[in-house]
Structure formats: C-alpha cells, structure tokens
Amino acid sequence: MSWQGLLSAFKSIISFTMLAALMPSSAATTQSLPLPQLPKLSPEEEMLALQETLARYIKGMRETFIQDLSTSNDLLTEVSQFYAKRPSKLFRPRLIFLTALAVNASVGGREVLPHQVRLAEIVEMIHVVSLLHDDVIDESDTRRGDVSAPSKFGNKNSILAGDFVLGRAMSLIAALENFDAMREIAGVVTTLVEGEIIQAEDSSALGEKARAGQAADQWGSYMERMFLKTGSLFARALRSTAMLSGLPSDDERVDAVGQYGTELGLAFQIIDDALDFKETSVDSAGKPTGAVDLSLGLITAPVFYALEERPELGPYVSRKCSQPGDADEVVRIVRETSALPRTFALAAQHAEKAREALQVLPRTAARDALEGLTLKVLSRDK
C-alpha cells in the first residue's frame, strides 16, 4: 500500500475514534430507550392468563400448606391434615390472590407478593382450625357427606390438632413483618370465638323465646354471628392483603376490599343457609339438612322468613325439631312459603354492595374476577 493509502486509512481510523467518543455507550443507549410495551391482551386472553396465574399460586400454596401441617408425630400430622387434604376449591386463598392482584395493580405491581401468598396459607389454617373445633362443639359425625375428624379421631385429638394448627398459623403471622396486617389477621381468631359464644347464647335462649313468640328477636344476633364467623374473616383477610401491598391501614383501597369481604362473606353464609333447604340438600343418611341448625337451637334466614308467613312453625322451633318427623315438616313448610326467594334476595343485596365497594380499584381482570365471584356465590348449589 502507498503512503497516500496509509495516510487515508489512518485518517479514517482517527475519524471513527472521535465519532465513537462522542456517541453514548451501548449500555447507556439501552438504558435511555423506553421499555417496549407489552402487547395488549383481549379480555378473554386476560382472563385466561389470570386463571393460569391463579392456578400457579394455588398449587404452590397448597403444597406448602400441607407441608407446614406436618409434625414428627404421625397421629397429629394425620389429624391436622385431615381436612386440608380433602378436595377443595380453596375459596379463601383464591379470594386473597385475586385481591392481591387487583390491589397490587393500583400501585404498579403485576404479581402476588410472597407475604400475600403466606397470608393465604395462614387464613386457610385458621379455617381448618374452625372446622376441627366446630365439629367437636356441634357433635358432628359428618362433614360434607364424609366422616368428621372427631368421629374418626375423637374429640380430644381433634381439639389438640386444632390448637397445633392455630399455633402454626400464629408463628407464620409473626413473619409477615407488617404490624397492621398482623394485628388485623390475628383479630380473625378473636371474632371467630365471639361468634361461637353468641351462637351458644342464641341456642340456649331459642326455646324460651320461641314459646313466647319472640323468635324473630334473634334476627340481629343471626346477622351479628354471620359477620363474626364469616364476614369478619373475609374482611380482615382482604384488608391484610391490601396492607401487605404497602398501603396504610386508612387507605380507601384497604377500606374498599374490607367492605367487599364483609358483604361477600354475608352473602356467602346466607346462601349457605338457603341451600340447607334445597331439595337436593341431604345428610349422609339421606335426610333433609334444613333443620340441622334448628336442632342446634339456631334460626337462619329461611326459618325467620317462614315464621312470618306460617306461625304454626313456632312449636317446631321451640322444641328444636327434637321429635321424629319434625325436621321433614319444617323443611316442607319452609319450601311452601316465599322464605327461600326472600333469602336469595337478601344475599343478592349484600352481593351488590360487595361489587359497589370494588369500584375504587382500577379496572383489571382481577377486579372483574372479584366482581364475578359475587355472582358465583349467588348461583352456587353446594
């Protein structure tokens, strides 16, 4: 190459070096460019993606949940896991995950946070505790058509297993590292106990009130115990979920999901009481289950409404369906009145209030799913 060619090449190298010095580095260029937007999904695609996300969280939580109920004692493990291993829709964890996704979206998040996953496990543990203890208190031989824990393992083992599960739940609550959320979810246990005490008081007082024609006076207690045993659980769990998103306890979104939980819980329980009187509702012996609560001294919405139309129901209430044929007769009378449509209408009112409460959250697939749950609660058949 001639010296003129070398000089030309050298000038080109110098020019390229100077140009490169003026240009930002590749890393800086990458940082300055905006991130590409994710492709917008159709509503159907969003719902499908949400279902896949939920399935992933539910699967992971259930595996950890079962594992955390294991101990070095085989019997204690078996009793503690007895209800946890049964087929279940895991409604409460599902509700918490949907709420987490809906609330987290309002603060720029896209996933359920680890502490929120742990919260779902805690709430399900508390639910298991209530099942174990309730079946002892109610002297239930069956649950959902299958043998109950007390029937299989005895009252003492069922109570001790419930205490163990509660202890595990309390230890997990301490790891949430959010004082407001910890206090809120710990309050679930106290309200459940308050609900049980009110239920026991109502049971003791029912016969006397019914004989005096004052059974309807227990309507307020009925609504209160429903809140304490179901509505409060949902409300406190969802408030805790929102606070674990980093929101303060007085944020309107925390209040909104708490209100949603209260109203959804009331609708859920009212429908549960109505289903006891459906034609398909029978116990393990094939008998109608509608008078089970009444035999325990508890009046539910269908019986309250039926008493207004058919006063002859009073004697059955006062003697708590203790005579042969009482249960069948109560179910027949309730079905002949407008009690069941009125009960479903009452549940629908609470479901509508639940949907209204969600409107402070941004519109997302998760919020849509929460709204959809209010309709599913009303349309469930078991």
Order of alpha helices (4+ residues) and beta strands (2+ residues): alpha-alpha-alpha-alpha-alpha-alpha-beta-beta-alpha-alpha-alpha-alpha-alpha-alpha-alpha-alpha-alpha-alpha-alpha-alpha
